Amino acid sequence: ADLQNVCREAAMEALRAQTDTPYVTMSHFNSSLSIIPPSLNEHSNYKRINES
């Protein structure tokens, strides 16, 4: 779900840029990573790994 949200936000960033080339670039992904928070915090993630 996190990856999907990051990709969706990167696509929206590309559309908002309104450039002549409708491509999603790494800068769009970097921008989306700063906007979309992770669904799990680091502690919860490690706890889940240890339980499996």
Stockholm file with secondary structure:
# STOCKHOLM 1.0

chainA/1-52         ADLQNVCREAAMEALRAQTDTPYVTMSHFNSSLSIIPPSLNEHSNYKRINES
#=GR chainA/1-52 SS CHHHHHHHHHHHHHHHHTCSSCCCCHHHHHHHHHHSCCSSCHHHHHHHHHHC
#=GC SS_cons        CHHHHHHHHHHHHHHHHTCSSCCCCHHHHHHHHHHSCCSSCHHHHHHHHHHC
//
